[in-house]
Amino acid sequence: MRKSKILGVGHYVPERVVTNEELSQMMDTSNEWIVERTGIQSRHWFTPGIDTLTSLSKKATEMALERANLTAKDIDFIVFATITPDYFIPGNGVLLQRELGFDNIGALDIRNACSGFIYALSVADQFIKTGMYDRILVVGAEIQSSALDKSDEGRSSSVIFADGAGAVVLGPSSSDQSGILSTHLHSQGEYAEELYCKDPGSSREVRLSPEMLESGSTFLKMNGNAVFKHAVLRFMEVIQEALDHNQLEQSAIDLLIPHQANLRISQYIQQKLGLPNEKVFNNIMHMGNTTAATIPIALSEAREQGKIKEGDLICLAAFGSGFTWASALLHW
């Protein structure tokens, strides 16, 4: 069975930069409070009327295609990970297919929040391994800022989440020495309401009402303590699962790219794994938490900065709403 590998990676974030100082004008918070608890100094938020999830994804895709020396006509399938599509129906994959002029290829949308990109990568990997498709576009993109409660009550989550898009082009590996080694996916739905957005939902008399808007049920809700407690456990488990599956030691990792949920979580995982700073890539400081987009954006930035070279063992790991968690191990 053939292996798949990343042929090109790209990212794009909105032009608007939102600093901690700007947030302190909206709610009772401060730069010191935000940095101490999250590590975030600034993030990007979309501009209504200018940015859409499709436009962010288009620009990230164009970069990934250019770096892979491919065009839209070379892509056989799209796997799009997001929980914030431009429309309730249809999914965003078809909107990107239309926008970039892809052939009438299939487009699959995945709704696994922070773990969405690794889930999408795993799906695409299976398609390429079996020979069903040769070139697959995998996108992780979010516009979270429009779902945030930017009041004192919602400050614990609204200072964290941000907007952006990342994309990779996946194709068959021409070498046994490069490509995705394995992916590992998990969920535990009993904790779904610890990090969720209740409305709009289909199991209501109406999907959206003035009462829902007034109650705040359309805003993202997060139990930060519960998320932190479970995240540090599951991150370690799923990273170790990937290493054990491939009979590798923690020291074999050349670069760990964790989902950018909170800098404190990433630093805790780094300490537990005994990895030096140069072996862990974090960009949450200037990107915030872009949910399904964090890993591909970080992957693209790490590649740009020369932190990834041919043959490196890269570990991707994520944890988030669901709860879901996942990992992927690959040779670049």
ZAMARGU-4260 file (C-alpha; in steps of 0.2 Angstrom, whole numbers, plus 5000, padded with zeros to 4 digits):
<rodrens>
0) 5000/5000/5000 | 5007/5017/4995 | 5010/5031/5007 | 5004/5049/5006 | 5014/5065/5010
5) 5012/5083/5011 | 5017/5091/4994 | 5013/5109/4999 | 5007/5120/5013 | 5000/5137/5014
10) 4990/5149/5026 | 4981/5165/5026 | 4975/5176/5041 | 4964/5192/5040 | 4973/5209/5039
15) 4965/5215/5055 | 4976/5212/5070 | 4967/5213/5087 | 4979/5217/5102 | 4976/5213/5120
20) 4975/5232/5123 | 4960/5233/5111 | 4951/5219/5120 | 4953/5228/5136 | 4943/5242/5129
25) 4928/5229/5126 | 4929/5220/5142 | 4936/5219/5159 | 4953/5212/5155 | 4971/5217/5152
30) 4987/5212/5142 | 4995/5205/5158 | 4979/5194/5162 | 4978/5187/5145 | 4996/5184/5142
35) 4998/5175/5159 | 4983/5163/5156 | 4985/5160/5137 | 5001/5166/5131 | 4992/5176/5117
40) 4998/5194/5113 | 4988/5197/5098 | 4976/5188/5085 | 4968/5191/5069 | 4949/5194/5067
45) 4940/5195/5050 | 4932/5211/5043 | 4913/5209/5039 | 4910/5213/5021 | 4928/5210/5016
50) 4933/5193/5023 | 4923/5176/5021 | 4928/5159/5026 | 4929/5155/5008 | 4940/5170/5004
55) 4952/5165/5018 | 4953/5147/5012 | 4955/5152/4994 | 4971/5162/4998 | 4978/5148/5009
60) 4975/5135/4995 | 4983/5146/4982 | 4999/5147/4992 | 4998/5128/4995 | 4996/5124/4977
65) 5010/5136/4972 | 5022/5128/4984 | 5017/5110/4978 | 5020/5116/4960 | 5002/5111/4956
70) 4986/5120/4950 | 4967/5118/4954 | 4965/5106/4939 | 4977/5094/4948 | 4966/5091/4963
75) 4955/5076/4964 | 4946/5079/4980 | 4943/5092/4994 | 4942/5088/5013 | 4937/5104/5022
80) 4938/5105/5041 | 4928/5119/5049 | 4914/5122/5062 | 4911/5140/5056 | 4905/5138/5038
85) 4899/5153/5028 | 4882/5145/5026 | 4872/5133/5038 | 4870/5123/5022 | 4879/5118/5011
90) 4897/5115/5018 | 4911/5126/5014 | 4920/5113/5003 | 4909/5116/4988 | 4910/5135/4990
95) 4929/5133/4989 | 4927/5121/4974 | 4917/5135/4965 | 4928/5149/4970 | 4944/5141/4963
100) 4937/5133/4948 | 4941/5116/4953 | 4934/5102/4941 | 4918/5094/4948 | 4927/5085/4961
105) 4920/5079/4978 | 4921/5090/4993 | 4919/5083/5010 | 4916/5094/5026 | 4922/5088/5043
110) 4915/5096/5059 | 4928/5091/5073 | 4933/5108/5079 | 4950/5109/5086 | 4954/5091/5080
115) 4946/5094/5063 | 4962/5096/5053 | 4970/5080/5059 | 4954/5071/5056 | 4953/5078/5038
120) 4971/5073/5035 | 4968/5056/5041 | 4953/5054/5029 | 4963/5061/5015 | 4977/5049/5019
125) 4966/5034/5018 | 4960/5039/5001 | 4977/5041/4994 | 4983/5025/5002 | 4970/5015/4993
130) 4973/5023/4977 | 4956/5031/4976 | 4963/5049/4973 | 4980/5055/4969 | 4980/5074/4974
135) 4969/5080/4989 | 4967/5097/4996 | 4965/5097/5015 | 4959/5113/5023 | 4957/5119/5041
140) 4949/5136/5042 | 4938/5146/5054 | 4930/5163/5058 | 4927/5162/5077 | 4927/5180/5081
145) 4909/5182/5076 | 4903/5168/5088 | 4912/5176/5104 | 4903/5185/5118 | 4914/5201/5119
150) 4908/5206/5136 | 4915/5203/5154 | 4905/5187/5155 | 4912/5180/5140 | 4930/5186/5142
155) 4938/5169/5146 | 4935/5162/5129 | 4934/5178/5118 | 4952/5183/5122 | 4957/5166/5115
160) 4949/5162/5098 | 4953/5170/5082 | 4951/5168/5063 | 4962/5161/5049 | 4965/5147/5036
165) 4978/5134/5032 | 4979/5121/5018 | 4990/5107/5013 | 4990/5097/4997 | 4992/5078/5000
170) 4998/5066/4987 | 5007/5049/4985 | 5025/5048/4991 | 5038/5044/4979 | 5050/5038/4993
175) 5048/5025/5007 | 5057/5037/5018 | 5044/5051/5018 | 5026/5053/5021 | 5012/5050/5034
180) 5017/5035/5045 | 5000/5034/5055 | 4985/5044/5062 | 4976/5041/5078 | 4958/5048/5081
185) 4947/5048/5097 | 4932/5056/5105 | 4923/5056/5122 | 4905/5064/5119 | 4900/5064/5137
190) 4910/5081/5139 | 4902/5089/5123 | 4894/5103/5133 | 4911/5108/5141 | 4916/5117/5125
195) 4901/5120/5113 | 4890/5133/5105 | 4872/5127/5108 | 4862/5137/5095 | 4857/5138/5081
200) 4852/5119/5081 | 4840/5109/5072 | 4831/5101/5087 | 4822/5117/5091 | 4805/5123/5086
205) 4814/5136/5076 | 4833/5136/5073 | 4835/5154/5078 | 4824/5165/5089 | 4826/5182/5098
210) 4825/5173/5114 | 4841/5163/5109 | 4850/5179/5105 | 4845/5187/5121 | 4850/5172/5132
215) 4868/5171/5124 | 4865/5153/5118 | 4873/5157/5101 | 4889/5162/5109 | 4904/5149/5112
220) 4904/5142/5129 | 4919/5135/5137 | 4923/5127/5154 | 4942/5132/5154 | 4947/5121/5169
225) 4939/5105/5162 | 4946/5108/5145 | 4964/5111/5152 | 4963/5095/5164 | 4957/5084/5149
230) 4969/5092/5136 | 4985/5089/5145 | 4980/5070/5148 | 4974/5067/5130 | 4988/5076/5122
235) 5001/5065/5130 | 4991/5049/5127 | 4989/5052/5109 | 5006/5057/5105 | 5013/5042/5114
240) 5001/5031/5105 | 5008/5037/5088 | 5026/5034/5094 | 5022/5017/5101 | 5013/5012/5085
245) 5028/5016/5075 | 5040/5009/5088 | 5049/5026/5091 | 5055/5035/5106 | 5050/5053/5111
250) 5067/5059/5107 | 5065/5054/5089 | 5053/5069/5086 | 5061/5083/5077 | 5046/5095/5078
255) 5030/5094/5088 | 5016/5105/5081 | 5002/5105/5094 | 4985/5113/5092 | 4987/5130/5098
260) 4974/5130/5111 | 4984/5138/5125 | 5002/5141/5127 | 5002/5134/5145 | 4995/5118/5138
265) 5009/5117/5125 | 5022/5121/5137 | 5016/5107/5149 | 5016/5094/5135 | 5034/5100/5130
270) 5040/5098/5148 | 5032/5081/5150 | 5040/5075/5133 | 5057/5082/5138 | 5058/5092/5121
275) 5069/5107/5120 | 5062/5123/5113 | 5068/5121/5096 | 5058/5105/5094 | 5041/5113/5098
280) 5033/5125/5087 | 5020/5138/5094 | 5013/5153/5086 | 4998/5156/5097 | 5006/5172/5103
285) 5002/5181/5087 | 4988/5170/5080 | 4977/5165/5094 | 4967/5149/5094 | 4960/5147/5076
290) 4952/5130/5080 | 4954/5118/5065 | 4966/5131/5056 | 4979/5131/5070 | 4990/5116/5064
295) 4990/5120/5046 | 4994/5138/5049 | 5008/5133/5061 | 5014/5120/5049 | 5015/5133/5035
300) 5024/5146/5046 | 5036/5133/5053 | 5041/5128/5035 | 5043/5146/5030 | 5055/5149/5045
305) 5066/5134/5040 | 5061/5124/5055 | 5056/5109/5045 | 5068/5100/5033 | 5068/5085/5023
310) 5067/5069/5033 | 5062/5077/5049 | 5050/5067/5060 | 5035/5079/5063 | 5021/5075/5076
315) 5004/5084/5075 | 4993/5083/5090 | 4976/5091/5094 | 4963/5091/5107 | 4946/5101/5108
320) 4927/5101/5108 | 4918/5085/5108 | 4929/5081/5117 | 4940/5074/5102 | 4958/5072/5101
325) 4970/5066/5087 | 4988/5064/5082 | 4998/5061/5066 | 5016/5056/5064 | 5025/5059/5047
330) 5042/5060/5039 | 5044/5077/5029
</rodrens>
